[in-house]
Amino acid sequence: MTERPANGHWTVETLREYLLDKFDSVESLFKTKVEAAEKLTNLALDNSKEAVAKAEAANNERFKTTNEWRQTVNDITGGLASKTEVANIQLQLSNLIVRFERGESSSSRREGDRSESKEQRNQSTQMLLMAIGIAVSILISGAGLLRSTGGAPAVPQVVYVPTPPATTAPVTR
C-alpha cells in the first residue's frame, strides 16, 4: 500500500488498511528482534555452561594433589600414637620404675621370697631396666639403619676384568 491514497484523501477503509499494514510490519520487526535476542541468550547460556565445566575441571585438577597430600598425611598420622596414649604409657613406665625402686616387683610378691636384700633387688631391677633400654635402643637403631640404607646392607659385587693378551704366556697345543 502507498503512503497516501491516490486521491489524496483518507477514508476509513484506506486508513484502516494503512494502519493494519504498519502494525504487520512492526509486528514482524518485533518478532525478528525477539528471535535474535533468544538466539543470543541461548548462545550466551551455552558459552557460560562450557566455561563452568572448564572451571570445574581445572578446579578438580588443581585440588587433586592437595587431596593426595591430605590422604598421605592422614595415613601417616593414623599409625602414630596419640598424645594421650603416649602420656598413659609414660605414666605406666614411671609407675613401674617407682615400684621397682621400692622393691615391689610383682614376681617377688607372688613368690613370697623376702630373703633377697633390698640392695640385691635394686641391682636386679637396674639390670632389668638396662637390658630393656639396650633392647629398645638396638631396635630403634636397627630400624633407623634399615630406613637410611633402604633395606638390607649392600652385597659387594665381583667384576671380571680379563688379563690383557700381552701379559699371558703363549699356549701351545
One Martini backbone bead per residue (centre of mass of N, CA, C, O) as a GRO file, in nm:
protein
  173
    1MET     BB    1   0.099   0.033   0.016
    2THR     BB    2   0.061   0.349   0.027
    3GLU     BB    3   0.091   0.642   0.197
    4ARG     BB    4  -0.122   0.753  -0.005
    5PRO     BB    5  -0.382   0.817  -0.147
    6ALA     BB    6  -0.464   0.883  -0.475
    7ASN     BB    7  -0.664   1.135  -0.397
    8GLY     BB    8  -0.556   1.248  -0.092
    9HIS     BB    9  -0.778   1.096   0.074
   10TRP     BB   10  -0.915   0.981   0.369
   11THR     BB   11  -1.043   0.686   0.461
   12VAL     BB   12  -1.142   0.437   0.654
   13GLU     BB   13  -1.027   0.213   0.475
   14THR     BB   14  -0.744   0.331   0.414
   15LEU     BB   15  -0.661   0.364   0.711
   16ARG     BB   16  -0.693   0.071   0.796
   17GLU     BB   17  -0.484  -0.046   0.595
   18TYR     BB   18  -0.247   0.121   0.685
   19LEU     BB   19  -0.238   0.031   0.986
   20LEU     BB   20  -0.218  -0.277   0.936
   21ASP     BB   21   0.046  -0.261   0.782
   22LYS     BB   22   0.213  -0.137   1.013
   23PHE     BB   23   0.161  -0.357   1.225
   24ASP     BB   24   0.290  -0.587   1.064
   25SER     BB   25   0.574  -0.463   1.043
   26VAL     BB   26   0.618  -0.437   1.350
   27GLU     BB   27   0.568  -0.733   1.423
   28SER     BB   28   0.798  -0.855   1.248
   29LEU     BB   29   1.022  -0.692   1.382
   30PHE     BB   30   0.973  -0.798   1.671
   31LYS     BB   31   1.014  -1.100   1.609
   32THR     BB   32   1.304  -1.074   1.507
   33LYS     BB   33   1.422  -0.957   1.773
   34VAL     BB   34   1.339  -1.190   1.960
   35GLU     BB   35   1.489  -1.414   1.812
   36ALA     BB   36   1.771  -1.287   1.842
   37ALA     BB   37   1.770  -1.279   2.154
   38GLU     BB   38   1.738  -1.584   2.196
   39LYS     BB   39   1.996  -1.667   2.053
   40LEU     BB   40   2.190  -1.506   2.235
   41THR     BB   41   2.105  -1.637   2.502
   42ASN     BB   42   2.173  -1.930   2.426
   43LEU     BB   43   2.470  -1.877   2.363
   44ALA     BB   44   2.547  -1.767   2.644
   45LEU     BB   45   2.460  -2.021   2.800
   46ASP     BB   46   2.650  -2.221   2.662
   47ASN     BB   47   2.913  -2.070   2.731
   48SER     BB   48   2.875  -2.082   3.041
   49LYS     BB   49   2.872  -2.389   3.064
   50GLU     BB   50   3.156  -2.433   2.952
   51ALA     BB   51   3.303  -2.257   3.163
   52VAL     BB   52   3.216  -2.421   3.410
   53ALA     BB   53   3.336  -2.691   3.324
   54LYS     BB   54   3.629  -2.590   3.302
   55ALA     BB   55   3.655  -2.488   3.594
   56GLU     BB   56   3.599  -2.759   3.734
   57ALA     BB   57   3.833  -2.913   3.607
   58ALA     BB   58   4.057  -2.726   3.713
   59ASN     BB   59   3.985  -2.759   4.012
   60ASN     BB   60   4.023  -3.064   4.031
   61GLU     BB   61   4.321  -3.062   3.942
   62ARG     BB   62   4.426  -2.873   4.165
   63PHE     BB   63   4.312  -3.068   4.414
   64LYS     BB   64   4.446  -3.343   4.376
   65THR     BB   65   4.716  -3.303   4.533
   66THR     BB   66   4.586  -3.218   4.797
   67ASN     BB   67   4.438  -3.486   4.849
   68GLU     BB   68   4.688  -3.663   4.849
   69TRP     BB   69   4.826  -3.524   5.086
   70ARG     BB   70   4.604  -3.572   5.294
   71GLN     BB   71   4.611  -3.881   5.279
   72THR     BB   72   4.904  -3.914   5.367
   73VAL     BB   73   4.876  -3.777   5.641
   74ASN     BB   74   4.653  -3.965   5.748
   75ASP     BB   75   4.819  -4.225   5.729
   76ILE     BB   76   5.044  -4.140   5.918
   77THR     BB   77   4.869  -4.045   6.171
   78GLY     BB   78   4.714  -4.318   6.211
   79GLY     BB   79   4.989  -4.475   6.320
   80LEU     BB   80   5.002  -4.290   6.551
   81ALA     BB   81   5.030  -4.187   6.857
   82SER     BB   82   4.875  -4.037   7.089
   83LYS     BB   83   4.909  -3.823   7.344
   84THR     BB   84   4.753  -3.996   7.554
   85GLU     BB   85   4.900  -4.262   7.506
   86VAL     BB   86   5.183  -4.162   7.581
   87ALA     BB   87   5.109  -4.065   7.865
   88ASN     BB   88   5.021  -4.343   7.971
   89ILE     BB   89   5.291  -4.487   7.926
   90GLN     BB   90   5.460  -4.300   8.099
   91LEU     BB   91   5.308  -4.352   8.362
   92GLN     BB   92   5.355  -4.657   8.374
   93LEU     BB   93   5.665  -4.646   8.372
   94SER     BB   94   5.699  -4.471   8.625
   95ASN     BB   95   5.553  -4.670   8.811
   96LEU     BB   96   5.749  -4.907   8.765
   97ILE     BB   97   6.002  -4.768   8.866
   98VAL     BB   98   5.902  -4.711   9.148
   99ARG     BB   99   5.845  -5.007   9.222
  100PHE     BB  100   6.135  -5.109   9.175
  101GLU     BB  101   6.270  -4.917   9.380
  102ARG     BB  102   6.091  -5.041   9.624
  103GLY     BB  103   6.048  -5.359   9.570
  104GLU     BB  104   5.747  -5.422   9.406
  105SER     BB  105   5.755  -5.677   9.263
  106SER     BB  106   5.545  -5.922   9.152
  107SER     BB  107   5.732  -6.171   9.171
  108SER     BB  108   5.815  -6.140   9.476
  109ARG     BB  109   5.525  -6.148   9.585
  110ARG     BB  110   5.434  -6.425   9.478
  111GLU     BB  111   5.675  -6.596   9.607
  112GLY     BB  112   5.769  -6.479   9.895
  113ASP     BB  113   6.063  -6.362   9.856
  114ARG     BB  114   6.248  -6.205  10.135
  115SER     BB  115   6.564  -6.273  10.130
  116GLU     BB  116   6.617  -6.042   9.970
  117SER     BB  117   6.773  -5.771   9.936
  118LYS     BB  118   6.739  -5.447   9.848
  119GLU     BB  119   7.002  -5.426   9.687
  120GLN     BB  120   6.950  -5.669   9.498
  121ARG     BB  121   6.688  -5.563   9.378
  122ASN     BB  122   6.805  -5.305   9.259
  123GLN     BB  123   7.008  -5.444   9.075
  124SER     BB  124   6.804  -5.615   8.914
  125THR     BB  125   6.641  -5.374   8.816
  126GLN     BB  126   6.868  -5.229   8.669
  127MET     BB  127   6.932  -5.458   8.476
  128LEU     BB  128   6.654  -5.474   8.346
  129LEU     BB  129   6.643  -5.179   8.245
  130MET     BB  130   6.899  -5.196   8.074
  131ALA     BB  131   6.802  -5.423   7.888
  132ILE     BB  132   6.562  -5.270   7.778
  133GLY     BB  133   6.719  -5.027   7.669
  134ILE     BB  134   6.900  -5.186   7.475
  135ALA     BB  135   6.676  -5.315   7.308
  136VAL     BB  136   6.545  -5.052   7.215
  137SER     BB  137   6.800  -4.926   7.082
  138ILE     BB  138   6.842  -5.152   6.878
  139LEU     BB  139   6.571  -5.124   6.735
  140ILE     BB  140   6.599  -4.829   6.654
  141SER     BB  141   6.872  -4.848   6.500
  142GLY     BB  142   6.780  -5.069   6.301
  143ALA     BB  143   6.552  -4.904   6.174
  144GLY     BB  144   6.732  -4.666   6.084
  145LEU     BB  145   6.924  -4.831   5.905
  146LEU     BB  146   6.712  -4.944   5.711
  147ARG     BB  147   6.602  -4.669   5.621
  148SER     BB  148   6.877  -4.538   5.519
  149THR     BB  149   6.955  -4.789   5.316
  150GLY     BB  150   6.690  -4.941   5.202
  151GLY     BB  151   6.777  -5.201   5.371
  152ALA     BB  152   6.986  -5.413   5.312
  153PRO     BB  153   7.290  -5.470   5.281
  154ALA     BB  154   7.528  -5.450   5.062
  155VAL     BB  155   7.665  -5.641   4.805
  156PRO     BB  156   7.939  -5.727   4.679
  157GLN     BB  157   8.087  -5.692   4.362
  158VAL     BB  158   8.201  -5.888   4.095
  159VAL     BB  159   8.459  -5.811   3.864
  160TYR     BB  160   8.553  -5.895   3.541
  161VAL     BB  161   8.901  -5.887   3.438
  162PRO     BB  162   9.081  -5.920   3.177
  163THR     BB  163   9.369  -6.018   3.051
  164PRO     BB  164   9.607  -5.909   2.879
  165PRO     BB  165   9.768  -6.060   2.611
  166ALA     BB  166  10.072  -5.961   2.674
  167THR     BB  167  10.076  -6.117   2.977
  168THR     BB  168  10.063  -6.390   2.844
  169ALA     BB  169  10.121  -6.704   2.777
  170PRO     BB  170  10.175  -6.915   2.545
  171VAL     BB  171   9.984  -7.153   2.376
  172THR     BB  172  10.031  -7.499   2.349
  173ARG     BB  173   9.934  -7.796   2.128
   0.00000   0.00000   0.00000
